């Protein structure tokens, strides 16, 4: 054998003895098998991705989501309007199918008459999408979503996807890849909504706690103001009482008597301006206390009010 330009060829002039006819047929069979194997190994991946059993096509996807119907419907609305069909690719492309649009209905599905809300997402002019049985031409890919409440906190979601060729008018069922990928996208949106709800609830709780704290601080301030006002009022009251109960000795002074009589014994001489606290009031005499705590009597005409 000799190598020419990087390839191995069989020379017409072999140095080895000729092989028998039986061995020749065996060699040719091996070469044929090896050629088929090499051809299969270099086929595009797109041509080898349909490994799903025939019985698995067209089953759709149905599952339960632990969330209220309103939240699940909102999540599906967001998914339907995101323009992407998950779980499939166009021929010779490496990204999910884009440019899809929401729709009120699709002729690729029979009219839905069972309970539940129905949503549709459609992409036209899509070329041979993968994960649809025997899809080899351009056509329309449609996804249907059905939402039905099971309990106040649980919702059932069913998703179906089909591809219809424009030329042959052939409908190709999905192997479930689109449905499961779209369901995961819906579940992710529901989880996001739940997180947002939780964050909103925590934020509202935090706000309520802040408002409660602010209210408490405000009440404390009001109590302090009221106490201060009360203290000032008390001081004013004391000042008023002081003016009412205290007197000043007139000039040139007076005698502090032991009894309310002019003939009573003098206890002390009081200087002009000396302050006295009235303890007893009679028509002509005051029972008083001096600044040093001594008690006695003084005639009312010898006293005057505080300035």
PyMOL commands that set and color helices and strands:
alter all, ss='L'
color gray80, all
select helices_A, chain A and resi 21-41+45-48+54-56+69-80+177-245+300-302
alter helices_A, ss='H'
color red, helices_A
select strands_A, chain A and resi 2-4+7-9+61-65+85-89+96-97+101-103+117-127+138-151+154-165+171-173+246-249+254-257+266-270+275-281+285-289+295-299+303-305
alter strands_A, ss='S'
color yellow, strands_A
deselect
rebuild
show_as cartoon
